[in-house]
Amino acid sequence: MSDALSSPAEPAASPVEGTPSRAAGRRLADLSLAQQLVLLAVLPALLAVLGTAALLTRQYLGGVTELVRANAQSMALQVATAAQGPLARMDRRALMRLAQSGIQQPHVQQVQVWSEDGEIVANAETPDRRREAGLQMVVPVIDDVGQPGGKVMVEMSLDALDSARRTLWLNVAVILAACVLGVVLAGLWAARRISAPIRQLGAAVDRLGAGEEASVAVRGTAEVRRLQAGFNEAARALAESRRLLHSRVDEATAELARKNQQLEVASQAKTRLLAAASHDLRQPLHALTLFSDGLASGETDPARLTRIAHIRECVESLDRLFSELLNLSQLDAGVVQPQWMEFPLDRLFDEISRNFRPVAEQQELRLVVRKTELWVRSDYVMLSRILSNLVSNSLRHTTAGGVLVGARRRGRTVRIDVWDSGVGIAPQHQARVFEEFFQIDPQRGRRGMGLGLATVQRLAGLLNTRVDLRSRPGRGTCVSVTARLAAPQAVQALPAASVPVLPSDDEARLDGVTVMVIDDERTILEGLQVVLSNWGARVLPAQNRAEALDLAARWDAPPDVVVSDLLLQGGDNGLDLLAALERHPNGIGAATARLLVTGETKPDRLREVAAAGVAVLYKPVAPRALRQAIRAQLAKVRESALP
């Protein structure tokens, strides 16, 4: 089958297609109308003149040849008559004088007298005679009794015939050239007269095609005038249609501009609403996260622990929804850039299997991740997020069977497939599943915002690859992503963010660590105090710039860590407040770690945070993630302080 597809039979060439007549027809079609008309006039005239000249030349040359032949015969008869007596006496000297007198005649170049037995008894020829270049005439010599007594041969020169032929051909060439010139001039005049209206029509058609108004003067023959009048009428109708079309296009363009403006306003309003709602909702959710962790600390009552676990499940569900929104906002802001590296794909597959196998087992589904020896060049974290979103989406919409993750080589690329036996996607929805907030059936499966596949599409764009989807309703879905193939090499360490090291509870304590906490929300501030105190840290709380600077003026030593919100009261900024603490005489220095916490999702704010170079956490922050971030920043500061 591959041979049939890769080597299709070429169609046989038509026997007529390559014939000289067809080629000549194509060349003739390339000529302009004027050239074709001139050619049409010249060819018949040229053929007629050539035919006439050939006929007349043949007749004329035939007459000259006969004249030369008659002269040669007359001269031979004269010599034969004069040679009767000397030939009978065999007077060679007299015959020689007779022969020499013969060559003195015009155009005679040789005279011979033969005896009865064929002996040449006299021979005279001109010095410039050319062998086999003359017309020979032989006549018998008749004696007195009427018997042949010998022969006389007279050879006439053909120079006169050649001269006549050259003169004739010169005259024919002159006449032919004059005739052709006359015919060409007449043909050009006629062709221009005939083709001029057609050229004017062609130029008018070009102007009409360029959008200009065009018309031609009505003159010429009846047929041409009819054509010109029809063109003018069609041009007027086309101009009217164009004016009507332009007016409709202008109206449609204006309407489209109004619609686009309305859509832009609505999109900006949606963005502002999402950003404001996200920020305002993250604040109490962040506080709820902290307080739920504080409630669980030291609690032993099983009933209360069950209630706290339910609270945590609700908080994690909300956190998951906000994380989807934040991930998309970060991609739109351009703060996420790929970090290219080569790594074994099987390492990423192992991580996917560890993270999602418990989820699949909880839903009584199978998760199969096939082993592979392929290496890829990509961003490990981004590719991990793509596959995690795809597997999570497949598990969410699969009720029986399971999910299969595999990879295969395709030339210089690797195609990674995520198959599921889920409900499938109808053809009319397949083009929209990668749109933001689009959900086919929001009530089915776990609740979401419809941002998972939109995030996958954005991440794939950053990795310069594409995502393909194939699905059949009721049969399942396959989503494929392509990565660049890499050569196997020594195993490299993964980015720290991709395989976090989770410390134990004893390692996670912050005994002896002084933490300054700045947040304008009283509930968040109190929650942070509870959580950090439970971890053994000393907490310095502040709600605004004034309280923070007052603490700086009164403390004996700067805190080990400053954890600040990004947006504070009165339009203040956490980055500016950190800078103010650095400028304070008793403020923080290089030995103090810095950490920002924010619920902001606006692209400009995200870019500002990314450019600051300060570690950032996005609300709601799980206590475990906060604890790890504080310990990581402390370790980073202490490492930089080493000589």
C-alpha positions as CSV (number, residue, x, y, z in Angstrom):
1,M,0.0,0.0,0.0
2,S,2.9,2.4,0.7
3,D,4.3,1.8,-2.7
4,A,1.0,2.6,-4.3
5,L,0.8,5.8,-2.2
6,S,4.4,6.9,-2.7
7,S,4.8,6.0,-6.4
8,P,1.6,6.8,-8.3
9,A,1.6,5.9,-12.0
10,E,2.3,8.9,-14.2
11,P,-0.3,9.5,-16.9
12,A,0.8,8.7,-20.4
13,A,1.5,11.7,-22.6
14,S,-1.1,12.3,-25.3
15,P,0.2,11.4,-28.8
16,V,-1.1,14.7,-30.1
17,E,0.3,16.8,-27.2
18,G,3.9,16.7,-28.4
19,T,3.4,17.0,-32.2
20,P,5.0,19.8,-34.1
21,S,1.6,21.1,-35.2
22,R,0.4,21.4,-31.6
23,A,3.7,23.1,-30.6
24,A,3.4,25.5,-33.6
25,G,-0.2,26.3,-32.5
26,R,1.0,27.2,-29.0
27,R,3.7,29.5,-30.4
28,L,1.2,31.1,-32.7
29,A,-1.1,31.7,-29.8
30,D,1.6,33.6,-28.0
31,L,1.7,36.2,-30.8
32,S,-0.3,39.4,-30.5
33,L,-3.3,40.1,-32.7
34,A,-1.4,42.6,-34.8
35,Q,1.4,40.1,-35.3
36,Q,-1.0,37.3,-36.3
37,L,-2.7,39.6,-38.8
38,V,0.6,40.6,-40.3
39,L,1.6,37.0,-40.5
40,L,-1.7,36.1,-42.1
41,A,-1.1,38.7,-44.8
42,V,2.6,38.0,-45.4
43,L,2.5,34.2,-45.6
44,P,0.0,33.9,-48.6
45,A,1.7,36.8,-50.4
46,L,5.2,35.3,-49.8
47,L,4.0,31.8,-51.0
48,A,2.4,33.3,-54.2
49,V,5.5,35.4,-55.1
50,L,7.8,32.4,-54.5
51,G,5.6,30.1,-56.6
52,T,5.4,32.7,-59.5
53,A,9.1,33.4,-59.3
54,A,10.0,29.7,-59.4
55,L,7.8,29.1,-62.4
56,L,9.1,32.1,-64.4
57,T,12.7,31.3,-63.4
58,R,12.3,27.7,-64.6
59,Q,10.8,28.8,-67.9
60,Y,13.4,31.6,-68.5
61,L,16.4,29.3,-67.6
62,G,14.9,26.6,-69.9
63,G,14.8,29.1,-72.8
64,V,18.4,30.2,-72.2
65,T,19.6,26.6,-72.1
66,E,17.8,25.9,-75.4
67,L,19.3,29.0,-76.9
68,V,22.8,27.9,-75.9
69,R,22.1,24.4,-77.2
70,A,20.9,25.8,-80.6
71,N,24.0,28.0,-80.9
72,A,26.3,25.0,-80.2
73,Q,24.5,23.0,-82.8
74,S,24.7,25.8,-85.4
75,M,28.4,26.2,-84.7
76,A,29.0,22.4,-85.0
77,L,27.2,22.3,-88.3
78,Q,29.3,25.1,-89.7
79,V,32.5,23.5,-88.6
80,A,31.3,20.1,-90.0
81,T,30.5,21.6,-93.4
82,A,33.9,23.3,-93.6
83,A,35.7,20.1,-92.5
84,Q,34.4,17.9,-95.3
85,G,37.3,18.5,-97.8
86,P,40.2,18.6,-95.3
87,L,38.9,15.6,-93.5
88,A,38.6,13.6,-96.8
89,R,42.2,14.5,-97.6
90,M,43.2,14.0,-93.9
91,D,44.7,17.5,-94.0
92,R,45.4,17.8,-90.3
93,R,46.9,21.3,-90.6
94,A,43.8,22.6,-92.3
95,L,41.5,20.9,-89.8
96,M,43.6,22.4,-86.9
97,R,43.2,25.9,-88.4
98,L,39.5,25.2,-88.7
99,A,39.2,24.2,-85.1
100,Q,41.2,27.2,-83.9
101,S,39.0,29.5,-85.9
102,G,36.0,27.9,-84.2
103,I,37.1,28.6,-80.7
104,Q,37.4,32.2,-81.6
105,Q,33.6,32.4,-81.7
106,P,31.7,33.7,-78.7
107,H,31.2,31.2,-75.8
108,V,33.0,28.4,-77.7
109,Q,35.6,26.8,-75.4
110,Q,36.6,23.6,-77.4
111,V,36.4,22.2,-80.9
112,Q,37.4,18.7,-81.9
113,V,37.4,16.9,-85.3
114,W,37.2,13.1,-85.2
115,S,38.0,10.8,-88.1
116,E,35.6,8.0,-89.2
117,D,37.3,5.5,-86.9
118,G,37.1,7.9,-83.9
119,E,40.6,9.4,-84.0
120,I,40.9,13.0,-82.9
121,V,42.6,14.7,-85.8
122,A,42.2,18.2,-84.6
123,N,41.6,19.7,-81.1
124,A,41.5,23.3,-80.0
125,E,40.4,24.7,-76.7
126,T,40.5,28.0,-74.8
127,P,43.1,28.4,-72.0
128,D,40.4,28.9,-69.3
129,R,38.3,25.9,-70.2
130,R,37.0,23.9,-67.2
131,R,36.5,20.2,-67.5
132,E,32.9,18.9,-67.6
133,A,31.6,22.5,-67.3
134,G,30.3,23.1,-70.8
135,L,27.5,22.0,-73.1
136,Q,28.8,19.7,-75.8
137,M,27.2,19.2,-79.2
138,V,28.4,16.5,-81.7
139,V,27.3,16.4,-85.4
140,P,28.5,14.1,-88.2
141,V,30.6,15.2,-91.1
142,I,28.8,14.1,-94.4
143,D,31.0,13.5,-97.5
144,D,29.9,14.1,-101.1
145,V,28.1,10.8,-101.4
146,G,26.1,11.4,-98.3
147,Q,28.1,9.0,-96.1
148,P,29.4,10.0,-92.6
149,G,33.2,10.6,-92.8
150,G,33.8,11.7,-89.3
151,K,32.4,13.9,-86.4
152,V,32.7,17.4,-85.1
153,M,32.3,18.2,-81.4
154,V,31.7,21.8,-80.2
155,E,31.6,22.6,-76.5
156,M,29.9,25.8,-75.5
157,S,30.6,27.6,-72.2
158,L,27.8,27.8,-69.6
159,D,29.0,31.1,-68.2
160,A,26.2,32.9,-70.0
161,L,23.7,30.6,-68.4
162,D,25.2,31.0,-64.9
163,S,25.3,34.8,-65.4
164,A,21.7,34.7,-66.5
165,R,20.8,32.6,-63.5
166,R,22.5,34.9,-61.0
167,T,20.9,38.0,-62.6
168,L,17.5,36.3,-62.5
169,W,17.8,35.3,-58.8
170,L,18.9,38.8,-57.9
171,N,15.9,40.3,-59.6
172,V,13.6,37.7,-58.0
173,A,15.1,38.6,-54.5
174,V,14.6,42.3,-55.1
175,I,11.1,41.8,-56.3
176,L,10.3,39.4,-53.4
177,A,11.7,41.8,-50.9
178,A,9.7,44.7,-52.3
179,C,6.6,42.6,-52.3
180,V,7.1,41.4,-48.7
181,L,7.9,44.9,-47.6
182,G,4.8,46.2,-49.3
183,V,2.7,43.4,-47.8
184,V,4.1,43.9,-44.3
185,L,3.5,47.7,-44.4
186,A,-0.1,47.0,-45.6
187,G,-0.6,44.3,-43.0
188,L,0.7,46.6,-40.2
189,W,-1.6,49.3,-41.3
190,A,-4.5,47.0,-41.4
191,A,-3.6,45.2,-38.2
192,R,-3.2,48.5,-36.3
193,R,-6.5,49.7,-37.6
194,I,-8.2,46.4,-36.6
195,S,-6.4,45.9,-33.3
196,A,-6.4,49.5,-32.1
197,P,-10.1,49.3,-30.7
198,I,-9.3,46.0,-29.1
199,R,-6.2,47.5,-27.4
200,Q,-8.3,50.3,-26.2
201,L,-10.8,47.8,-24.8
202,G,-8.0,45.9,-23.1
203,A,-6.7,49.1,-21.4
204,A,-10.2,50.0,-20.3
205,V,-10.6,46.5,-18.8
206,D,-7.4,46.9,-16.9
207,R,-8.6,50.3,-15.5
208,L,-11.9,48.6,-14.6
209,G,-10.1,45.8,-12.8
210,A,-8.1,48.4,-10.9
211,G,-11.3,49.9,-9.6
212,E,-11.3,52.9,-11.8
213,E,-14.2,54.1,-14.0
214,A,-13.6,53.3,-17.7
215,S,-15.2,53.8,-21.0
216,V,-14.2,53.7,-24.7
217,A,-15.2,55.8,-27.7
218,V,-17.6,54.1,-30.0
219,R,-16.1,54.1,-33.5
220,G,-14.9,51.7,-36.2
221,T,-16.7,48.9,-38.0
222,A,-20.2,47.9,-37.0
223,E,-19.0,44.8,-35.1
224,V,-16.4,46.8,-33.2
225,R,-19.0,49.6,-32.4
226,R,-21.4,47.0,-31.0
227,L,-18.6,45.5,-28.8
228,Q,-17.6,49.0,-27.6
229,A,-21.2,49.9,-26.7
230,G,-21.7,46.7,-24.8
231,F,-18.5,47.2,-22.9
232,N,-19.5,50.8,-21.9
233,E,-22.9,49.5,-20.7
234,A,-21.3,46.7,-18.7
235,A,-18.8,49.1,-17.2
236,R,-21.5,51.5,-16.0
237,A,-23.4,48.6,-14.4
238,L,-20.2,47.3,-12.7
239,A,-19.4,50.8,-11.4
240,E,-22.9,51.1,-9.9
241,S,-22.6,47.7,-8.3
242,R,-19.1,48.6,-6.9
243,R,-20.5,51.8,-5.4
244,L,-23.3,49.8,-3.8
245,L,-20.9,47.2,-2.5
246,H,-18.6,49.8,-1.1
247,S,-21.4,51.4,0.8
248,R,-22.5,48.1,2.2
249,V,-18.9,47.2,3.1
250,D,-18.5,50.5,4.9
251,E,-21.6,49.9,6.8
252,A,-20.6,46.4,7.7
253,T,-17.1,47.6,8.7
254,A,-18.6,50.3,10.9
255,E,-20.9,47.8,12.5
256,L,-18.0,45.3,13.0
257,A,-15.9,48.1,14.6
258,R,-18.8,48.8,17.0
259,K,-19.1,45.1,17.8
260,N,-15.4,44.8,18.4
261,Q,-15.4,47.8,20.6
262,Q,-18.2,46.3,22.6
263,L,-16.4,42.9,22.8
264,E,-13.2,44.7,23.9
265,V,-15.1,46.6,26.6
266,A,-16.8,43.3,27.7
267,S,-13.4,41.5,27.7
268,Q,-11.8,44.2,29.8
269,A,-14.7,44.2,32.2
270,K,-14.5,40.4,32.4
271,T,-10.7,40.6,33.1
272,R,-11.2,43.3,35.8
273,L,-14.1,41.4,37.3
274,L,-12.0,38.2,37.4
275,A,-9.0,39.9,38.8
276,A,-11.0,41.8,41.5
277,A,-13.1,38.7,42.3
278,S,-10.0,36.5,42.4
279,H,-8.1,38.9,44.7
280,D,-11.0,39.6,47.0
281,L,-11.9,35.9,47.3
282,R,-8.4,34.8,47.8
283,Q,-8.0,36.9,50.9
284,P,-10.6,35.1,53.1
285,L,-9.7,31.8,51.5
286,H,-6.1,32.3,52.5
287,A,-7.2,33.1,56.0
288,L,-9.5,30.1,56.1
289,T,-6.5,27.9,55.0
290,L,-4.4,29.2,57.9
291,F,-7.1,28.9,60.5
292,S,-8.0,25.3,59.4
293,D,-4.3,24.3,59.9
294,G,-4.3,26.1,63.2
295,L,-7.4,24.2,64.3
296,A,-5.8,20.9,63.4
297,S,-2.7,21.6,65.4
298,G,-2.8,19.7,68.7
299,E,-6.4,18.5,68.1
300,T,-7.1,14.9,69.2
301,D,-11.0,14.7,69.1
302,P,-11.9,12.5,66.1
303,A,-15.1,14.3,65.5
304,R,-13.4,17.6,65.3
305,L,-10.6,16.3,63.2
306,T,-13.2,14.9,60.7
307,R,-14.9,18.3,60.5
308,I,-11.5,20.0,60.0
309,A,-10.7,17.5,57.2
310,H,-14.0,18.4,55.5
311,I,-13.0,22.1,55.8
312,R,-9.6,21.3,54.2
313,E,-11.2,19.4,51.3
314,C,-13.4,22.5,50.5
315,V,-10.4,24.8,50.8
316,E,-8.3,22.5,48.5
317,S,-11.1,22.5,46.0
318,L,-11.3,26.3,46.0
319,D,-7.5,26.4,45.8
320,R,-7.5,24.2,42.7
321,L,-10.0,26.5,41.0
322,F,-8.0,29.6,41.8
323,S,-4.8,27.9,40.7
324,E,-6.2,27.3,37.2
325,L,-7.1,30.9,36.9
326,L,-3.7,32.0,38.2
327,N,-1.8,29.7,35.8
328,L,-3.7,31.2,32.8
329,S,-3.0,34.8,34.1
330,Q,0.7,34.0,34.4
331,L,0.8,32.7,30.8
332,D,-1.0,35.8,29.5
333,A,1.3,38.1,31.4
334,G,4.4,36.4,29.8
335,V,6.1,35.8,33.2
336,V,6.6,32.1,32.4
337,Q,9.4,31.3,30.0
338,P,10.6,27.8,29.1
339,Q,13.8,26.5,30.6
340,W,15.1,24.1,27.9
341,M,16.9,20.9,28.9
342,E,17.3,17.3,27.8
343,F,15.7,14.6,30.0
344,P,14.4,11.0,29.8
345,L,10.7,11.0,29.2
346,D,10.3,8.0,31.4
347,R,11.2,10.1,34.4
348,L,8.3,12.4,33.7
349,F,6.0,9.4,33.1
350,D,7.0,8.0,36.6
351,E,6.0,11.3,38.2
352,I,2.6,11.3,36.4
353,S,2.0,7.8,37.5
354,R,2.8,8.5,41.1
355,N,0.7,11.6,41.2
356,F,-2.5,10.3,39.5
357,R,-2.5,6.6,40.3
358,P,-4.3,7.1,43.7
359,V,-6.8,9.4,42.0
360,A,-7.5,6.7,39.3
361,E,-7.8,4.0,42.0
362,Q,-10.2,6.1,44.0
363,Q,-12.5,6.3,40.9
364,E,-12.0,2.6,40.2
365,L,-10.2,3.3,37.0
366,R,-6.9,2.0,35.5
367,L,-4.0,4.4,34.8
368,V,-1.4,2.8,32.5
369,V,1.8,4.7,31.8
370,R,4.0,2.8,29.4
371,K,7.7,2.7,29.9
372,T,9.9,4.4,27.2
373,E,13.6,4.9,26.5
374,L,13.1,8.1,24.6
375,W,14.7,11.4,25.6
376,V,13.2,14.8,24.7
377,R,14.4,18.4,24.7
378,S,11.8,20.6,26.4
379,D,10.9,22.4,29.6
380,Y,10.4,19.7,32.3
381,V,8.0,21.8,34.4
382,M,5.9,23.0,31.5
383,L,5.6,19.5,29.9
384,S,4.8,18.1,33.3
385,R,1.9,20.6,33.6
386,I,0.7,19.8,30.1
387,L,0.5,16.1,30.8
388,S,-0.9,16.5,34.3
389,N,-3.7,18.7,33.0
390,L,-4.4,16.1,30.2
391,V,-4.4,13.1,32.6
392,S,-6.5,15.0,35.1
393,N,-9.0,16.0,32.5
394,S,-9.2,12.4,31.1
395,L,-9.8,11.0,34.6
396,R,-12.5,13.6,35.3
397,H,-14.5,12.6,32.2
398,T,-14.0,8.8,32.3
399,T,-16.5,6.6,34.2
400,A,-15.3,3.2,33.1
401,G,-12.1,1.7,31.8
402,G,-9.1,4.0,32.3
403,V,-6.4,6.2,30.9
404,L,-3.3,5.3,28.8
405,V,-0.2,7.4,28.5
406,G,2.4,6.5,25.9
407,A,5.0,7.9,23.5
408,R,6.4,7.0,20.2
409,R,9.1,8.4,17.9
410,R,8.1,10.3,14.8
411,G,11.2,11.2,12.9
412,R,13.0,14.0,14.9
413,T,10.1,14.4,17.3
414,V,8.3,12.4,20.0
415,R,4.5,12.2,20.0
416,I,3.0,11.7,23.5
417,D,-0.5,10.4,23.6
418,V,-3.0,10.5,26.4
419,W,-5.9,8.0,25.6
420,D,-9.0,7.6,27.7
421,S,-12.2,5.5,27.4
422,G,-14.4,8.3,28.6
423,V,-17.5,9.9,27.2
424,G,-15.8,11.5,24.2
425,I,-16.3,14.8,22.6
426,A,-18.9,15.6,19.9
427,P,-17.4,17.0,16.6
428,Q,-19.1,20.3,17.1
429,H,-17.4,20.8,20.4
430,Q,-13.9,19.6,19.5
431,A,-12.7,23.0,18.2
432,R,-13.9,24.8,21.3
433,V,-12.6,22.6,24.2
434,F,-9.3,24.6,24.2
435,E,-11.2,27.9,24.7
436,E,-11.2,29.6,28.1
437,F,-14.1,28.8,30.4
438,F,-15.7,26.4,27.9
439,Q,-17.3,23.3,29.4
440,I,-19.5,20.8,27.5
441,D,-21.3,19.5,30.6
442,P,-20.4,21.5,33.7
443,Q,-22.6,19.2,35.9
444,R,-20.7,16.1,34.9
445,G,-17.6,15.0,36.9
446,R,-15.7,17.2,39.3
447,R,-16.4,20.9,39.1
448,G,-13.9,23.1,37.2
449,M,-13.6,26.4,35.4
450,G,-12.8,25.0,31.9
451,L,-9.3,26.3,32.0
452,G,-7.3,23.1,32.0
453,L,-7.1,22.6,28.2
454,A,-6.8,26.3,27.6
455,T,-3.6,26.2,29.8
456,V,-2.4,23.2,27.9
457,Q,-2.8,25.2,24.6
458,R,-0.9,28.2,26.0
459,L,2.0,26.1,27.4
460,A,2.3,24.2,24.1
461,G,2.6,27.6,22.3
462,L,5.5,28.5,24.6
463,L,7.2,25.2,23.8
464,N,6.7,25.8,20.0
465,T,4.6,22.7,19.6
466,R,1.0,21.8,19.0
467,V,-1.7,19.8,20.6
468,D,-3.9,17.5,18.5
469,L,-7.3,16.0,19.6
470,R,-9.1,13.0,18.2
471,S,-12.4,11.9,19.8
472,R,-15.5,9.9,19.2
473,P,-18.6,10.3,21.4
474,G,-19.0,7.2,23.6
475,R,-15.6,5.8,22.6
476,G,-13.1,8.0,24.3
477,T,-10.6,10.7,23.4
478,C,-6.9,10.9,22.5
479,V,-4.9,14.1,23.0
480,S,-1.4,14.2,21.5
481,V,1.4,16.6,22.2
482,T,4.7,16.7,20.3
483,A,8.2,17.2,21.8
484,R,11.6,17.5,20.2
485,L,13.7,14.3,20.2
486,A,17.0,14.4,22.1
487,A,19.9,12.0,22.2
488,P,20.3,9.9,25.4
489,Q,22.9,11.2,27.8
490,A,24.0,11.3,31.4
491,V,21.1,11.6,33.8
492,Q,20.6,15.3,34.8
493,A,19.1,16.6,38.0
494,L,15.5,17.8,37.7
495,P,14.5,21.4,38.5
496,A,13.9,21.9,42.1
497,A,10.3,22.9,41.5
498,S,9.4,19.6,39.8
499,V,10.4,17.1,42.5
500,P,9.9,18.9,45.9
501,V,11.5,17.5,49.0
502,L,8.8,17.3,51.7
503,P,10.4,17.6,55.2
504,S,8.9,15.8,58.1
505,D,7.0,17.6,60.8
506,D,10.0,17.8,63.1
507,E,12.2,19.2,60.2
508,A,9.5,21.7,59.3
509,R,9.5,23.6,62.6
510,L,10.8,27.1,62.7
511,D,12.1,27.2,66.3
512,G,14.3,30.3,66.9
513,V,13.2,32.0,63.6
514,T,11.9,35.6,63.8
515,V,9.3,36.2,61.1
516,M,7.9,39.7,60.3
517,V,4.4,39.4,58.8
518,I,2.8,42.3,56.9
519,D,-0.8,42.1,55.7
520,D,-3.6,44.7,55.8
521,E,-6.3,42.0,56.5
522,R,-6.6,41.4,60.2
523,T,-7.9,37.9,59.8
524,I,-5.0,36.8,57.6
525,L,-2.6,38.4,60.0
526,E,-4.1,36.6,62.9
527,G,-4.0,33.3,61.0
528,L,-0.4,33.7,60.1
529,Q,0.4,34.4,63.8
530,V,-1.4,31.2,64.9
531,V,0.3,29.0,62.2
532,L,3.8,30.5,62.6
533,S,3.6,30.3,66.4
534,N,2.6,26.7,66.2
535,W,5.8,26.0,64.3
536,G,7.9,27.7,67.0
537,A,8.6,31.0,65.2
538,R,8.6,34.4,66.8
539,V,6.1,36.6,64.9
540,L,6.3,40.4,64.4
541,P,2.9,41.5,62.9
542,A,2.2,44.7,61.0
543,Q,-0.8,45.9,59.0
544,N,0.7,48.8,57.2
545,R,3.9,50.8,56.5
546,A,3.7,52.8,59.7
547,E,3.5,49.8,61.9
548,A,6.3,48.0,60.1
549,L,8.7,51.0,60.3
550,D,7.7,51.4,64.0
551,L,8.7,47.8,64.6
552,A,12.0,48.4,62.8
553,A,12.8,51.3,65.0
554,R,12.2,49.2,68.2
555,W,13.6,45.8,67.4
556,D,17.0,44.7,68.7
557,A,17.9,42.8,65.5
558,P,16.2,42.5,62.1
559,P,13.9,39.5,61.6
560,D,15.2,36.4,59.8
561,V,12.3,36.5,57.3
562,V,9.9,39.2,56.1
563,V,6.6,37.9,54.7
564,S,4.6,40.7,53.1
565,D,1.4,41.0,51.1
566,L,1.8,42.7,47.7
567,L,-1.2,45.1,47.8
568,L,-1.6,47.0,51.1
569,Q,-3.9,49.7,52.4
570,G,-3.9,53.2,50.7
571,G,-2.4,51.9,47.5
572,D,0.8,50.9,49.2
573,N,2.9,48.1,47.7
574,G,4.7,45.3,49.4
575,L,7.8,45.8,47.1
576,D,8.0,49.5,48.1
577,L,7.6,48.6,51.8
578,L,10.5,46.1,51.5
579,A,12.6,48.8,49.9
580,A,11.6,51.2,52.8
581,L,12.7,48.6,55.4
582,E,16.0,48.3,53.5
583,R,16.5,52.1,53.7
584,H,15.6,52.3,57.4
585,P,18.7,52.9,59.6
586,N,17.7,49.9,61.8
587,G,16.1,48.0,58.9
588,I,16.7,44.7,57.1
589,G,19.8,43.8,55.2
590,A,21.2,41.0,53.1
591,A,20.8,38.5,56.0
592,T,17.0,38.8,56.0
593,A,15.0,36.6,53.6
594,R,12.1,38.2,51.7
595,L,8.9,36.6,50.6
596,L,5.8,38.1,48.9
597,V,2.3,36.7,49.2
598,T,-0.4,37.9,46.8
599,G,-3.8,37.1,45.4
600,E,-3.3,39.4,42.4
601,T,-3.9,37.9,38.9
602,K,-3.6,41.1,36.7
603,P,-0.9,40.6,34.0
604,D,0.8,43.9,34.7
605,R,1.0,43.0,38.4
606,L,2.4,39.5,37.6
607,R,5.1,41.0,35.4
608,E,6.0,43.5,38.2
609,V,6.4,40.7,40.7
610,A,8.4,38.6,38.2
611,A,10.8,41.5,37.5
612,A,11.4,42.2,41.2
613,G,13.4,39.0,41.8
614,V,11.7,38.4,45.1
615,A,10.2,34.9,45.9
616,V,6.4,35.0,45.6
617,L,3.5,32.7,46.7
618,Y,0.0,33.1,45.4
619,K,-3.0,33.0,47.7
620,P,-4.5,30.9,49.0
621,V,-1.2,29.4,50.3
622,A,-1.2,26.1,52.0
623,P,0.6,26.1,55.4
624,R,2.9,23.4,54.2
625,A,3.9,25.4,51.1
626,L,4.4,28.5,53.2
627,R,6.6,26.6,55.6
628,Q,8.7,25.1,52.8
629,A,9.1,28.6,51.1
630,I,10.3,30.2,54.4
631,R,12.8,27.4,54.9
632,A,14.0,27.6,51.3
633,Q,14.5,31.4,51.5
634,L,16.4,31.0,54.8
635,A,18.6,28.3,53.3
636,K,19.3,30.6,50.3
637,V,20.3,33.6,52.4
638,R,22.5,31.5,54.7
639,E,24.2,29.9,51.6
640,S,24.9,33.3,50.1
641,A,26.4,34.5,53.4
642,L,29.0,31.7,53.4
643,P,32.6,32.8,52.3
